[in-house]
């Protein structure tokens, strides 16, 4: 993703990212346990392919790709996706 398009995306999606992060925090709170290696900065989650469970996480200058159908489904449900 180019710097320009990423900046535009982050500017537009800032509020959505905060809502998604908050929803993530409560969606699996009973099962999730904090790790010492967890992100220390804001994380933006993008669900690329819900059927495959592909979720891209933008963390600072890094991009992490996760394949987790349950996570993708919980994010879309929390965001009110169709």
PDB file of N, CA, C and O in Angstrom:
ATOM      1  N   UNK A   1       0.863  -1.169   0.000  1.00  0.00           N
ATOM      2  CA  UNK A   1       0.000   0.000   0.000  1.00  0.00           C
ATOM      3  C   UNK A   1       0.905   1.225   0.000  1.00  0.00           C
ATOM      4  O   UNK A   1       1.812   1.314   0.827  1.00  0.00           O
ATOM      5  N   UNK A   2       0.679   2.172  -0.908  1.00  0.00           N
ATOM      6  CA  UNK A   2       1.540   3.346  -0.982  1.00  0.00           C
ATOM      7  C   UNK A   2       1.319   4.240   0.228  1.00  0.00           C
ATOM      8  O   UNK A   2       0.272   4.180   0.872  1.00  0.00           O
ATOM      9  N   UNK A   3       2.322   5.077   0.537  1.00  0.00           N
ATOM     10  CA  UNK A   3       2.212   5.982   1.682  1.00  0.00           C
ATOM     11  C   UNK A   3       1.027   6.916   1.537  1.00  0.00           C
ATOM     12  O   UNK A   3       0.304   7.156   2.504  1.00  0.00           O
ATOM     13  N   UNK A   4       0.816   7.454   0.322  1.00  0.00           N
ATOM     14  CA  UNK A   4      -0.276   8.396   0.106  1.00  0.00           C
ATOM     15  C   UNK A   4      -1.623   7.735   0.326  1.00  0.00           C
ATOM     16  O   UNK A   4      -2.459   8.277   1.050  1.00  0.00           O
ATOM     17  N   UNK A   5      -1.856   6.580  -0.277  1.00  0.00           N
ATOM     18  CA  UNK A   5      -3.153   5.934  -0.116  1.00  0.00           C
ATOM     19  C   UNK A   5      -3.340   5.449   1.319  1.00  0.00           C
ATOM     20  O   UNK A   5      -4.461   5.442   1.828  1.00  0.00           O
ATOM     21  N   UNK A   6      -2.250   5.044   1.975  1.00  0.00           N
ATOM     22  CA  UNK A   6      -2.358   4.607   3.367  1.00  0.00           C
ATOM     23  C   UNK A   6      -2.736   5.776   4.259  1.00  0.00           C
ATOM     24  O   UNK A   6      -3.569   5.632   5.154  1.00  0.00           O
ATOM     25  N   UNK A   7      -2.123   6.949   4.019  1.00  0.00           N
ATOM     26  CA  UNK A   7      -2.466   8.129   4.824  1.00  0.00           C
ATOM     27  C   UNK A   7      -3.929   8.506   4.636  1.00  0.00           C
ATOM     28  O   UNK A   7      -4.626   8.799   5.607  1.00  0.00           O
ATOM     29  N   UNK A   8      -4.398   8.500   3.385  1.00  0.00           N
ATOM     30  CA  UNK A   8      -5.801   8.828   3.122  1.00  0.00           C
ATOM     31  C   UNK A   8      -6.719   7.825   3.805  1.00  0.00           C
ATOM     32  O   UNK A   8      -7.723   8.194   4.415  1.00  0.00           O
ATOM     33  N   UNK A   9      -6.359   6.547   3.693  1.00  0.00           N
ATOM     34  CA  UNK A   9      -7.182   5.501   4.299  1.00  0.00           C
ATOM     35  C   UNK A   9      -7.231   5.684   5.814  1.00  0.00           C
ATOM     36  O   UNK A   9      -8.300   5.603   6.419  1.00  0.00           O
ATOM     37  N   UNK A  10      -6.072   5.929   6.423  1.00  0.00           N
ATOM     38  CA  UNK A  10      -6.020   6.094   7.873  1.00  0.00           C
ATOM     39  C   UNK A  10      -6.817   7.312   8.312  1.00  0.00           C
ATOM     40  O   UNK A  10      -7.477   7.277   9.350  1.00  0.00           O
ATOM     41  N   UNK A  11      -6.765   8.385   7.537  1.00  0.00           N
ATOM     42  CA  UNK A  11      -7.521   9.586   7.883  1.00  0.00           C
ATOM     43  C   UNK A  11      -9.020   9.311   7.851  1.00  0.00           C
ATOM     44  O   UNK A  11      -9.756   9.744   8.738  1.00  0.00           O
ATOM     45  N   UNK A  12      -9.467   8.592   6.831  1.00  0.00           N
ATOM     46  CA  UNK A  12     -10.899   8.306   6.688  1.00  0.00           C
ATOM     47  C   UNK A  12     -11.360   7.248   7.692  1.00  0.00           C
ATOM     48  O   UNK A  12     -12.470   7.322   8.217  1.00  0.00           O
ATOM     49  N   UNK A  13     -10.499   6.266   7.952  1.00  0.00           N
ATOM     50  CA  UNK A  13     -10.900   5.128   8.774  1.00  0.00           C
ATOM     51  C   UNK A  13     -10.556   5.271  10.248  1.00  0.00           C
ATOM     52  O   UNK A  13     -10.765   4.333  11.017  1.00  0.00           O
ATOM     53  N   UNK A  14     -10.042   6.408  10.658  1.00  0.00           N
ATOM     54  CA  UNK A  14      -9.619   6.580  12.049  1.00  0.00           C
ATOM     55  C   UNK A  14     -10.695   6.256  13.055  1.00  0.00           C
ATOM     56  O   UNK A  14     -10.443   5.528  14.015  1.00  0.00           O
ATOM     57  N   UNK A  15     -11.892   6.781  12.857  1.00  0.00           N
ATOM     58  CA  UNK A  15     -12.984   6.525  13.794  1.00  0.00           C
ATOM     59  C   UNK A  15     -13.404   5.060  13.749  1.00  0.00           C
ATOM     60  O   UNK A  15     -13.663   4.454  14.789  1.00  0.00           O
ATOM     61  N   UNK A  16     -13.472   4.492  12.553  1.00  0.00           N
ATOM     62  CA  UNK A  16     -13.833   3.087  12.417  1.00  0.00           C
ATOM     63  C   UNK A  16     -12.819   2.179  13.082  1.00  0.00           C
ATOM     64  O   UNK A  16     -13.177   1.157  13.668  1.00  0.00           O
ATOM     65  N   UNK A  17     -11.549   2.555  12.988  1.00  0.00           N
ATOM     66  CA  UNK A  17     -10.500   1.746  13.610  1.00  0.00           C
ATOM     67  C   UNK A  17     -10.638   1.750  15.121  1.00  0.00           C
ATOM     68  O   UNK A  17     -10.469   0.719  15.772  1.00  0.00           O
ATOM     69  N   UNK A  18     -10.943   2.904  15.671  1.00  0.00           N
ATOM     70  CA  UNK A  18     -11.117   2.988  17.119  1.00  0.00           C
ATOM     71  C   UNK A  18     -12.299   2.135  17.564  1.00  0.00           C
ATOM     72  O   UNK A  18     -12.229   1.457  18.589  1.00  0.00           O
ATOM     73  N   UNK A  19     -13.385   2.169  16.792  1.00  0.00           N
ATOM     74  CA  UNK A  19     -14.552   1.352  17.128  1.00  0.00           C
ATOM     75  C   UNK A  19     -14.234  -0.127  17.021  1.00  0.00           C
ATOM     76  O   UNK A  19     -14.641  -0.920  17.870  1.00  0.00           O
ATOM     77  N   UNK A  20     -13.497  -0.503  15.961  1.00  0.00           N
ATOM     78  CA  UNK A  20     -13.130  -1.909  15.786  1.00  0.00           C
ATOM     79  C   UNK A  20     -12.224  -2.385  16.907  1.00  0.00           C
ATOM     80  O   UNK A  20     -12.380  -3.498  17.411  1.00  0.00           O
ATOM     81  N   UNK A  21     -11.276  -1.542  17.298  1.00  0.00           N
ATOM     82  CA  UNK A  21     -10.364  -1.914  18.374  1.00  0.00           C
ATOM     83  C   UNK A  21     -11.131  -2.093  19.679  1.00  0.00           C
ATOM     84  O   UNK A  21     -10.855  -3.016  20.445  1.00  0.00           O
ATOM     85  N   UNK A  22     -12.088  -1.216  19.928  1.00  0.00           N
ATOM     86  CA  UNK A  22     -12.890  -1.337  21.138  1.00  0.00           C
ATOM     87  C   UNK A  22     -13.731  -2.605  21.106  1.00  0.00           C
ATOM     88  O   UNK A  22     -13.854  -3.303  22.113  1.00  0.00           O
ATOM     89  N   UNK A  23     -14.311  -2.901  19.941  1.00  0.00           N
ATOM     90  CA  UNK A  23     -15.120  -4.108  19.807  1.00  0.00           C
ATOM     91  C   UNK A  23     -14.265  -5.351  19.981  1.00  0.00           C
ATOM     92  O   UNK A  23     -14.695  -6.321  20.606  1.00  0.00           O
ATOM     93  N   UNK A  24     -13.066  -5.327  19.437  1.00  0.00           N
ATOM     94  CA  UNK A  24     -12.159  -6.465  19.586  1.00  0.00           C
ATOM     95  C   UNK A  24     -11.845  -6.707  21.050  1.00  0.00           C
ATOM     96  O   UNK A  24     -11.759  -7.851  21.497  1.00  0.00           O
ATOM     97  N   UNK A  25     -11.675  -5.634  21.786  1.00  0.00           N
ATOM     98  CA  UNK A  25     -11.332  -5.751  23.197  1.00  0.00           C
ATOM     99  C   UNK A  25     -12.422  -6.427  24.001  1.00  0.00           C
ATOM    100  O   UNK A  25     -12.126  -7.089  24.996  1.00  0.00           O
ATOM    101  N   UNK A  26     -13.671  -6.282  23.602  1.00  0.00           N
ATOM    102  CA  UNK A  26     -14.769  -6.879  24.358  1.00  0.00           C
ATOM    103  C   UNK A  26     -15.274  -8.180  23.738  1.00  0.00           C
ATOM    104  O   UNK A  26     -15.918  -8.979  24.419  1.00  0.00           O
ATOM    105  N   UNK A  27     -14.986  -8.401  22.444  1.00  0.00           N
ATOM    106  CA  UNK A  27     -15.538  -9.568  21.751  1.00  0.00           C
ATOM    107  C   UNK A  27     -15.051 -10.882  22.342  1.00  0.00           C
ATOM    108  O   UNK A  27     -15.840 -11.817  22.482  1.00  0.00           O
ATOM    109  N   UNK A  28     -13.787 -10.976  22.690  1.00  0.00           N
ATOM    110  CA  UNK A  28     -13.263 -12.223  23.216  1.00  0.00           C
ATOM    111  C   UNK A  28     -12.538 -12.011  24.534  1.00  0.00           C
ATOM    112  O   UNK A  28     -11.563 -12.699  24.837  1.00  0.00           O
ATOM    113  N   UNK A  29     -13.020 -11.055  25.312  1.00  0.00           N
ATOM    114  CA  UNK A  29     -12.326 -10.665  26.538  1.00  0.00           C
ATOM    115  C   UNK A  29     -12.160 -11.827  27.515  1.00  0.00           C
ATOM    116  O   UNK A  29     -11.162 -11.886  28.233  1.00  0.00           O
ATOM    117  N   UNK A  30     -13.106 -12.738  27.554  1.00  0.00           N
ATOM    118  CA  UNK A  30     -13.025 -13.841  28.506  1.00  0.00           C
ATOM    119  C   UNK A  30     -11.915 -14.822  28.137  1.00  0.00           C
ATOM    120  O   UNK A  30     -11.332 -15.447  29.022  1.00  0.00           O
ATOM    121  N   UNK A  31     -11.613 -14.967  26.847  1.00  0.00           N
ATOM    122  CA  UNK A  31     -10.623 -15.942  26.411  1.00  0.00           C
ATOM    123  C   UNK A  31      -9.230 -15.345  26.212  1.00  0.00           C
ATOM    124  O   UNK A  31      -8.230 -16.028  26.435  1.00  0.00           O
ATOM    125  N   UNK A  32      -9.154 -14.101  25.803  1.00  0.00           N
ATOM    126  CA  UNK A  32      -7.866 -13.498  25.458  1.00  0.00           C
ATOM    127  C   UNK A  32      -7.088 -13.096  26.698  1.00  0.00           C
ATOM    128  O   UNK A  32      -7.640 -12.553  27.655  1.00  0.00           O
ATOM    129  N   UNK A  33      -5.791 -13.375  26.657  1.00  0.00           N
ATOM    130  CA  UNK A  33      -4.915 -12.971  27.747  1.00  0.00           C
ATOM    131  C   UNK A  33      -3.802 -12.108  27.154  1.00  0.00           C
ATOM    132  O   UNK A  33      -3.208 -12.487  26.145  1.00  0.00           O
ATOM    133  N   UNK A  34      -3.509 -10.954  27.760  1.00  0.00           N
ATOM    134  CA  UNK A  34      -2.466 -10.073  27.239  1.00  0.00           C
ATOM    135  C   UNK A  34      -1.109 -10.774  27.191  1.00  0.00           C
ATOM    136  O   UNK A  34      -0.751 -11.535  28.090  1.00  0.00           O
ATOM    137  N   UNK A  35      -0.375 -10.502  26.133  1.00  0.00           N
ATOM    138  CA  UNK A  35       0.957 -11.039  25.944  1.00  0.00           C
ATOM    139  C   UNK A  35       1.973  -9.918  26.136  1.00  0.00           C
ATOM    140  O   UNK A  35       1.663  -8.753  25.884  1.00  0.00           O
ATOM    141  N   UNK A  36       3.169 -10.251  26.573  1.00  0.00           N
ATOM    142  CA  UNK A  36       4.207  -9.235  26.717  1.00  0.00           C
ATOM    143  C   UNK A  36       4.635  -8.680  25.368  1.00  0.00           C
ATOM    144  O   UNK A  36       5.169  -7.573  25.297  1.00  0.00           O
ATOM    145  N   UNK A  37       4.405  -9.442  24.285  1.00  0.00           N
ATOM    146  CA  UNK A  37       4.812  -8.998  22.956  1.00  0.00           C
ATOM    147  C   UNK A  37       3.681  -8.321  22.179  1.00  0.00           C
ATOM    148  O   UNK A  37       3.806  -8.111  20.973  1.00  0.00           O
ATOM    149  N   UNK A  38       2.596  -7.983  22.843  1.00  0.00           N
ATOM    150  CA  UNK A  38       1.460  -7.367  22.149  1.00  0.00           C
ATOM    151  C   UNK A  38       1.835  -5.965  21.657  1.00  0.00           C
ATOM    152  O   UNK A  38       2.810  -5.372  22.118  1.00  0.00           O
ATOM    153  N   UNK A  39       1.038  -5.445  20.706  1.00  0.00           N
ATOM    154  CA  UNK A  39       1.279  -4.129  20.117  1.00  0.00           C
ATOM    155  C   UNK A  39       1.163  -3.053  21.188  1.00  0.00           C
ATOM    156  O   UNK A  39       0.292  -3.113  22.056  1.00  0.00           O
ATOM    157  N   UNK A  40       2.039  -2.086  21.115  1.00  0.00           N
ATOM    158  CA  UNK A  40       2.045  -0.972  22.064  1.00  0.00           C
ATOM    159  C   UNK A  40       1.525   0.313  21.419  1.00  0.00           C
ATOM    160  O   UNK A  40       1.564   1.376  22.039  1.00  0.00           O
ATOM    161  N   UNK A  41       1.041   0.222  20.183  1.00  0.00           N
ATOM    162  CA  UNK A  41       0.532   1.379  19.456  1.00  0.00           C
ATOM    163  C   UNK A  41      -0.801   1.002  18.807  1.00  0.00           C
ATOM    164  O   UNK A  41      -1.152  -0.177  18.779  1.00  0.00           O
ATOM    165  N   UNK A  42      -1.552   1.981  18.285  1.00  0.00           N
ATOM    166  CA  UNK A  42      -2.843   1.675  17.676  1.00  0.00           C
ATOM    167  C   UNK A  42      -2.720   0.647  16.542  1.00  0.00           C
ATOM    168  O   UNK A  42      -1.716   0.596  15.830  1.00  0.00           O
ATOM    169  N   UNK A  43      -3.765  -0.162  16.398  1.00  0.00           N
ATOM    170  CA  UNK A  43      -3.806  -1.204  15.372  1.00  0.00           C
ATOM    171  C   UNK A  43      -5.063  -0.986  14.531  1.00  0.00           C
ATOM    172  O   UNK A  43      -6.156  -0.809  15.068  1.00  0.00           O
ATOM    173  N   UNK A  44      -4.897  -1.000  13.215  1.00  0.00           N
ATOM    174  CA  UNK A  44      -6.019  -0.879  12.292  1.00  0.00           C
ATOM    175  C   UNK A  44      -6.215  -2.233  11.643  1.00  0.00           C
ATOM    176  O   UNK A  44      -5.282  -2.766  11.042  1.00  0.00           O
ATOM    177  N   UNK A  45      -7.415  -2.808  11.751  1.00  0.00           N
ATOM    178  CA  UNK A  45      -7.705  -4.123  11.175  1.00  0.00           C
ATOM    179  C   UNK A  45      -8.526  -3.952   9.901  1.00  0.00           C
ATOM    180  O   UNK A  45      -9.517  -3.223   9.879  1.00  0.00           O
ATOM    181  N   UNK A  46      -8.097  -4.636   8.842  1.00  0.00           N
ATOM    182  CA  UNK A  46      -8.806  -4.613   7.567  1.00  0.00           C
ATOM    183  C   UNK A  46      -9.159  -6.051   7.208  1.00  0.00           C
ATOM    184  O   UNK A  46      -8.274  -6.897   7.082  1.00  0.00           O
ATOM    185  N   UNK A  47     -10.444  -6.326   7.045  1.00  0.00           N
ATOM    186  CA  UNK A  47     -10.888  -7.666   6.667  1.00  0.00           C
ATOM    187  C   UNK A  47     -10.945  -7.701   5.141  1.00  0.00           C
ATOM    188  O   UNK A  47     -11.873  -7.174   4.528  1.00  0.00           O
ATOM    189  N   UNK A  48      -9.926  -8.337   4.535  1.00  0.00           N
ATOM    190  CA  UNK A  48      -9.837  -8.399   3.076  1.00  0.00           C
ATOM    191  C   UNK A  48     -10.790  -9.427   2.489  1.00  0.00           C
ATOM    192  O   UNK A  48     -11.491  -9.144   1.518  1.00  0.00           O
ATOM    193  N   UNK A  49     -10.818 -10.597   3.065  1.00  0.00           N
ATOM    194  CA  UNK A  49     -11.605 -11.696   2.516  1.00  0.00           C
ATOM    195  C   UNK A  49     -12.256 -12.465   3.667  1.00  0.00           C
ATOM    196  O   UNK A  49     -11.641 -13.370   4.230  1.00  0.00           O
ATOM    197  N   UNK A  50     -13.496 -12.111   4.021  1.00  0.00           N
ATOM    198  CA  UNK A  50     -14.158 -12.763   5.155  1.00  0.00           C
ATOM    199  C   UNK A  50     -14.294 -14.279   4.993  1.00  0.00           C
ATOM    200  O   UNK A  50     -14.208 -15.014   5.976  1.00  0.00           O
ATOM    201  N   UNK A  51     -14.507 -14.752   3.757  1.00  0.00           N
ATOM    202  CA  UNK A  51     -14.673 -16.192   3.553  1.00  0.00           C
ATOM    203  C   UNK A  51     -13.398 -16.957   3.851  1.00  0.00           C
ATOM    204  O   UNK A  51     -13.441 -18.074   4.366  1.00  0.00           O
ATOM    205  N   UNK A  52     -12.260 -16.353   3.527  1.00  0.00           N
ATOM    206  CA  UNK A  52     -10.972 -16.991   3.814  1.00  0.00           C
ATOM    207  C   UNK A  52     -10.446 -16.615   5.195  1.00  0.00           C
ATOM    208  O   UNK A  52      -9.507 -17.237   5.693  1.00  0.00           O
ATOM    209  N   UNK A  53     -11.047 -15.600   5.816  1.00  0.00           N
ATOM    210  CA  UNK A  53     -10.611 -15.171   7.135  1.00  0.00           C
ATOM    211  C   UNK A  53      -9.331 -14.358   7.098  1.00  0.00           C
ATOM    212  O   UNK A  53      -8.567 -14.349   8.063  1.00  0.00           O
ATOM    213  N   UNK A  54      -9.092 -13.668   5.976  1.00  0.00           N
ATOM    214  CA  UNK A  54      -7.886 -12.863   5.846  1.00  0.00           C
ATOM    215  C   UNK A  54      -8.089 -11.497   6.481  1.00  0.00           C
ATOM    216  O   UNK A  54      -8.978 -10.743   6.084  1.00  0.00           O
ATOM    217  N   UNK A  55      -7.257 -11.181   7.473  1.00  0.00           N
ATOM    218  CA  UNK A  55      -7.313  -9.902   8.171  1.00  0.00           C
ATOM    219  C   UNK A  55      -5.919  -9.284   8.103  1.00  0.00           C
ATOM    220  O   UNK A  55      -4.931  -9.908   8.491  1.00  0.00           O
ATOM    221  N   UNK A  56      -5.853  -8.031   7.596  1.00  0.00           N
ATOM    222  CA  UNK A  56      -4.579  -7.309   7.587  1.00  0.00           C
ATOM    223  C   UNK A  56      -4.569  -6.357   8.761  1.00  0.00           C
ATOM    224  O   UNK A  56      -5.530  -5.616   8.971  1.00  0.00           O
ATOM    225  N   UNK A  57      -3.496  -6.370   9.528  1.00  0.00           N
ATOM    226  CA  UNK A  57      -3.335  -5.480  10.671  1.00  0.00           C
ATOM    227  C   UNK A  57      -2.246  -4.473  10.350  1.00  0.00           C
ATOM    228  O   UNK A  57      -1.110  -4.850  10.062  1.00  0.00           O
ATOM    229  N   UNK A  58      -2.591  -3.188  10.399  1.00  0.00           N
ATOM    230  CA  UNK A  58      -1.613  -2.127  10.195  1.00  0.00           C
ATOM    231  C   UNK A  58      -1.207  -1.635  11.580  1.00  0.00           C
ATOM    232  O   UNK A  58      -2.022  -1.101  12.332  1.00  0.00           O
ATOM    233  N   UNK A  59       0.069  -1.828  11.898  1.00  0.00           N
ATOM    234  CA  UNK A  59       0.604  -1.497  13.214  1.00  0.00           C
ATOM    235  C   UNK A  59       1.787  -0.568  12.995  1.00  0.00           C
ATOM    236  O   UNK A  59       2.866  -1.017  12.607  1.00  0.00           O
ATOM    237  N   UNK A  60       1.595   0.717  13.238  1.00  0.00           N
ATOM    238  CA  UNK A  60       2.665   1.669  12.971  1.00  0.00           C
ATOM    239  C   UNK A  60       3.066   1.599  11.514  1.00  0.00           C
ATOM    240  O   UNK A  60       2.239   1.839  10.635  1.00  0.00           O
ATOM    241  N   UNK A  61       4.311   1.276  11.242  1.00  0.00           N
ATOM    242  CA  UNK A  61       4.825   1.166   9.874  1.00  0.00           C
ATOM    243  C   UNK A  61       4.782  -0.271   9.348  1.00  0.00           C
ATOM    244  O   UNK A  61       5.195  -0.533   8.218  1.00  0.00           O
ATOM    245  N   UNK A  62       4.278  -1.207  10.174  1.00  0.00           N
ATOM    246  CA  UNK A  62       4.264  -2.623   9.784  1.00  0.00           C
ATOM    247  C   UNK A  62       2.877  -3.055   9.334  1.00  0.00           C
ATOM    248  O   UNK A  62       1.866  -2.444   9.682  1.00  0.00           O
ATOM    249  N   UNK A  63       2.861  -4.126   8.550  1.00  0.00           N
ATOM    250  CA  UNK A  63       1.612  -4.762   8.138  1.00  0.00           C
ATOM    251  C   UNK A  63       1.734  -6.248   8.453  1.00  0.00           C
ATOM    252  O   UNK A  63       2.692  -6.906   8.047  1.00  0.00           O
ATOM    253  N   UNK A  64       0.751  -6.764   9.182  1.00  0.00           N
ATOM    254  CA  UNK A  64       0.740  -8.174   9.565  1.00  0.00           C
ATOM    255  C   UNK A  64      -0.515  -8.804   8.979  1.00  0.00           C
ATOM    256  O   UNK A  64      -1.612  -8.269   9.142  1.00  0.00           O
ATOM    257  N   UNK A  65      -0.364  -9.942   8.295  1.00  0.00           N
ATOM    258  CA  UNK A  65      -1.516 -10.646   7.712  1.00  0.00           C
ATOM    259  C   UNK A  65      -1.830 -11.855   8.587  1.00  0.00           C
ATOM    260  O   UNK A  65      -0.957 -12.668   8.891  1.00  0.00           O
ATOM    261  N   UNK A  66      -3.103 -11.953   8.984  1.00  0.00           N
ATOM    262  CA  UNK A  66      -3.569 -13.044   9.833  1.00  0.00           C
ATOM    263  C   UNK A  66      -4.688 -13.768   9.098  1.00  0.00           C
ATOM    264  O   UNK A  66      -5.543 -13.128   8.487  1.00  0.00           O
ATOM    265  N   UNK A  67      -4.690 -15.091   9.152  1.00  0.00           N
ATOM    266  CA  UNK A  67      -5.772 -15.890   8.557  1.00  0.00           C
ATOM    267  C   UNK A  67      -6.540 -16.536   9.704  1.00  0.00           C
ATOM    268  O   UNK A  67      -6.117 -17.546  10.266  1.00  0.00           O
ATOM    269  N   UNK A  68      -7.688 -15.928  10.042  1.00  0.00           N
ATOM    270  CA  UNK A  68      -8.475 -16.376  11.188  1.00  0.00           C
ATOM    271  C   UNK A  68      -9.942 -16.040  10.907  1.00  0.00           C
ATOM    272  O   UNK A  68     -10.362 -14.892  11.053  1.00  0.00           O
ATOM    273  N   UNK A  69     -10.712 -17.047  10.504  1.00  0.00           N
ATOM    274  CA  UNK A  69     -12.130 -16.817  10.158  1.00  0.00           C
ATOM    275  C   UNK A  69     -12.932 -16.290  11.341  1.00  0.00           C
ATOM    276  O   UNK A  69     -13.786 -15.420  11.177  1.00  0.00           O
ATOM    277  N   UNK A  70     -12.660 -16.813  12.524  1.00  0.00           N
ATOM    278  CA  UNK A  70     -13.391 -16.370  13.708  1.00  0.00           C
ATOM    279  C   UNK A  70     -13.137 -14.883  13.975  1.00  0.00           C
ATOM    280  O   UNK A  70     -14.071 -14.133  14.258  1.00  0.00           O
ATOM    281  N   UNK A  71     -11.892 -14.467  13.886  1.00  0.00           N
ATOM    282  CA  UNK A  71     -11.551 -13.056  14.086  1.00  0.00           C
ATOM    283  C   UNK A  71     -12.224 -12.185  13.037  1.00  0.00           C
ATOM    284  O   UNK A  71     -12.798 -11.149  13.374  1.00  0.00           O
ATOM    285  N   UNK A  72     -12.164 -12.588  11.763  1.00  0.00           N
ATOM    286  CA  UNK A  72     -12.794 -11.826  10.687  1.00  0.00           C
ATOM    287  C   UNK A  72     -14.301 -11.692  10.927  1.00  0.00           C
ATOM    288  O   UNK A  72     -14.870 -10.616  10.743  1.00  0.00           O
ATOM    289  N   UNK A  73     -14.928 -12.768  11.330  1.00  0.00           N
ATOM    290  CA  UNK A  73     -16.372 -12.746  11.593  1.00  0.00           C
ATOM    291  C   UNK A  73     -16.711 -11.831  12.767  1.00  0.00           C
ATOM    292  O   UNK A  73     -17.665 -11.056  12.698  1.00  0.00           O
ATOM    293  N   UNK A  74     -15.921 -11.922  13.854  1.00  0.00           N
ATOM    294  CA  UNK A  74     -16.180 -11.073  15.023  1.00  0.00           C
ATOM    295  C   UNK A  74     -15.987  -9.588  14.677  1.00  0.00           C
ATOM    296  O   UNK A  74     -16.747  -8.744  15.152  1.00  0.00           O
ATOM    297  N   UNK A  75     -14.986  -9.264  13.861  1.00  0.00           N
ATOM    298  CA  UNK A  75     -14.766  -7.880  13.463  1.00  0.00           C
ATOM    299  C   UNK A  75     -15.938  -7.358  12.633  1.00  0.00           C
ATOM    300  O   UNK A  75     -16.428  -6.253  12.869  1.00  0.00           O
ATOM    301  N   UNK A  76     -16.384  -8.149  11.669  1.00  0.00           N
ATOM    302  CA  UNK A  76     -17.508  -7.720  10.827  1.00  0.00           C
ATOM    303  C   UNK A  76     -18.789  -7.598  11.638  1.00  0.00           C
ATOM    304  O   UNK A  76     -19.572  -6.671  11.433  1.00  0.00           O
ATOM    305  N   UNK A  77     -19.003  -8.531  12.556  1.00  0.00           N
ATOM    306  CA  UNK A  77     -20.198  -8.442  13.413  1.00  0.00           C
ATOM    307  C   UNK A  77     -20.152  -7.190  14.282  1.00  0.00           C
ATOM    308  O   UNK A  77     -21.160  -6.500  14.435  1.00  0.00           O
ATOM    309  N   UNK A  78     -18.984  -6.897  14.850  1.00  0.00           N
ATOM    310  CA  UNK A  78     -18.840  -5.720  15.712  1.00  0.00           C
ATOM    311  C   UNK A  78     -19.030  -4.426  14.924  1.00  0.00           C
ATOM    312  O   UNK A  78     -19.550  -3.439  15.446  1.00  0.00           O
ATOM    313  N   UNK A  79     -18.604  -4.442  13.660  1.00  0.00           N
ATOM    314  CA  UNK A  79     -18.717  -3.251  12.812  1.00  0.00           C
ATOM    315  C   UNK A  79     -20.081  -3.134  12.148  1.00  0.00           C
ATOM    316  O   UNK A  79     -20.365  -2.128  11.498  1.00  0.00           O
ATOM    317  N   UNK A  80     -20.929  -4.147  12.302  1.00  0.00           N
ATOM    318  CA  UNK A  80     -22.244  -4.110  11.670  1.00  0.00           C
ATOM    319  C   UNK A  80     -22.185  -4.437  10.196  1.00  0.00           C
ATOM    320  O   UNK A  80     -23.034  -3.991   9.424  1.00  0.00           O
ATOM    321  N   UNK A  81     -21.168  -5.231   9.786  1.00  0.00           N
ATOM    322  CA  UNK A  81     -21.005  -5.617   8.385  1.00  0.00           C
ATOM    323  C   UNK A  81     -22.127  -6.518   7.919  1.00  0.00           C
ATOM    324  O   UNK A  81     -22.833  -7.136   8.716  1.00  0.00           O
ATOM    325  N   UNK A  82     -22.270  -6.574   6.621  1.00  0.00           N
ATOM    326  CA  UNK A  82     -23.319  -7.417   6.045  1.00  0.00           C
ATOM    327  C   UNK A  82     -22.714  -8.637   5.443  1.00  0.00           C
ATOM    328  O   UNK A  82     -23.431  -9.480   4.904  1.00  0.00           O
TER     329      UNK A  82
END
